[in-house]
């Protein structure tokens, strides 16, 4: 059904759930859900049929239980909500009651029957998590072995790729530990090859396909090269095998892969396969990607770029050249100091903003960072170019306070060395033609970082542009770039709410650089 057919309060919640991968939107989404739960009046049948799936997709398992109770009070059969309820218990680590529900549901059902597959896989998941927890305690290895064998037993009853890849990983772990398989032996090589064949023949690829192929590849490498492949001792991880890393980059670059999926694969590699995260580039790539997808920034240090740039098209289908350009822009971004760090700004050619300023370098930042007489004592360090050298700011060429444009433009007392001018766009950001913006700034660190997640333009006017680009304290004054890496605005840091299509959105604001040009020409000499 189309969402407009739902009442507004139901439609708003479903839309919010589908957008809740932005961490800043999850609190609002939870609030919408609780508001709906306390509303009087019945829910529509259409909403009842889809809401539990939407909550599961958004990974908001804490809301599945109260929603399931509301549905049952309105006459939805317990059998229709029990699976979601049990899944929520498992995902929130309340496995004792979750296991009871699953075993009760399996009463009188052949565990090899198709309708039992989801239930038996849930038992496999319960015992897999139990194995991980017990193995970490070391003193309970006998119990850990039993849990691992139980997990293998339950996963072997199902026949989906998800169940099969878990069976493969657990079988490889049992082989690694020297523990016997329960029941019939597991043909690891045949199972891995079958998974690879299934994935390679699928068109189009689904979300987990690259991750499944990665695990199948690990199994085959383990068989070929020995246990060292999982300990970081073999040529696999030392030489960063291109095939496996290519699969991982494919997975990380998908638009439908978020922090949950990245964390799930990371835990699978670390806890089930037993890969040492201190030695594995595979896990470091996942950690860096998860950090970015949580709404933070990608460190633009050379080591981070080397890790990310081993394969083209891995960062949301961005290339090595794209990252190199981002790194170059980071060298023009400076951290402002008085007695301690105050914020961010960037270097530009004066004439690119105002002809009378000539070709000398100027430094742009937020007005509240360069106000009053103290601005004469400000220094700037361009950490991306030379972290050991600072430059004193000189004459304040232009200033507008925080309650107006909130911008300051300075000359330098000495010419910065090895710092290129930031290119300035000749065009205003337009949400109709340009969908995303990027911010490069000092976000609680010395090394400049780039915000690469949730970079949507919400609105653009004559003076300010609004966007959902994720930042942290310290980013005020940062350049805001378009997709061509031309600066279009200065990040101001203000967080405002916008009403779009009946929903409220949280967005940040930046001052459009063209507005500075206009005001500088009108108010030449104001400083």
C-alpha positions, 0 to 999 in steps of 0.5 A: 500500500502507498503511505499516503493511504495511512492516517498522518500520525501512522504515516509520519512514524513509518517515514521516520522509521525509514529515515532513522539510520541517521543517529540524530533522528532516532530520538525523534522517531522513538518519541513519535512511536510512544506518542502513537502508542498512547493515542486512543482510537484503533490502528488501521489494519494496513499499519498493523500489517507493516509496523513490526517489520518497519521497527525490526528494519530500523533495529528499534527492538526496544519498541517492538515489545510495547507495539506487539502488546498494543497490536494484541490488545487490538485483536492481532493474533499472538502467533502473528506477533510472537516471532517479532517479540522473540526476535526483539528479546534475542536482539536485546540479549534477553535470551532465556525468555526468548529461547522459551518462546522459540521452543514453545513455537516449535512444539509439534513442528518438524524442525526441518520443515520450511515453516520452522526455518526462522525459529530454528535460526533464532535458536542458532543465534541464541546458542551462537551468542552464548558460545561467544559469551562463554568462550570469552570467560575461558574458564567455561570452555566445556560449556562454550563447546556445548553452545557452539555444537548446539548452534551448529545443530540448529543452523544446519536445519535451515536452508537460507544463505543467512543460516548457511553462512552462520553454519559455515563460520561456526564449523570453521571455528569448531575446526579451529578449536579442534572440537568435534561436529555434532551429528553429520560432518560439515563439508566446509569446502563444499558449503563455502563454494556453494555460497560463492556460487549462489552469490555470484549468480544473483542479479541484482545483489542484495545487502548481505551478499558481499558479506556472505561471499567474504566469509565463504572466501575466508573459509576457503583461505583458511583451508588452503593456508591454515589457521594463521589466516585467522590470526593475521600470520599468513599472507592473507591479512599481511598482503591485504588480499584484494579479492576479500577486501574488494568484497568488504568495500562493496559491502561498506559502500552500499547505501543500505548498509548502516552501523548495525550491519557493519557492527554485526559483520565486525562481531562475526569476524572477531567473535565467531571467526576469531580474527584478531582485531589488532592485526586485521585490516578487514576489521579496521576498515569496518571500524572506520566505516562504522565510525563514519556511519554513526554520523562523525567524520573520516580522519584525513591523515595519510594513514587513514587515506591509505587504508581507505584508498586501497580499492576504488569505489569503496566509500559510497562509490567514491574513487581514490581521486575523490579522496585525494581531493578531499585530502588536499582541501584539508590542508587549507583548513586551519585550527584557530588558537587564542590560548587554546583551540577555538574553532576552524577556518580556511584559507582563500584568495582575497580576490575570489571573495572581494576584488579590493582584497587582491590576490593575498591570502585571507582567512575566513571563519565564523564571526563569533570566533574572531570578535572584538579586540582579542582577534589581534592575538589569534593564531592559526595552525594548518595541521594538514600542511605543517602541524608544527608551524603557526601563523598570526592573523593580521588585519580584520578585513571584514566582520559581521557578528553572530546575530547577523552573518556571523563571519570574519575575514582576516589578512595574515601577518606572514604568508602561509607556506605550503597551503593552497587556496581553497577554490570558491564556487561561483554558484549557490548551493541548490537542493534541486541540482546538488543533493549533498554537501561536505564539511572539512574541519577540526572536529575535536581533533588536530587532524582535519576530518571530512563529514561523509554521512547524512550530507543532505541539503535541506534548504537554500536561500539567499544568505544561508544553506541548511543541511543534515551533514554530521559535525561535532564541536570545533567545526564552526567556521569550517568550509562547506563543499559541493560535490566538485570540492568547491567551497560554497559556505561557511559552517555556522553550527546552528541547529534548527528544525524544518518542516518538510512534507509534514515532518520535522527535521533537524538541520544545521546552517552555513553562510553562503559565501556569495552572501559575503561577497555581496555584503563586503561590496556593500559595506566595504571598510566595516571592520 
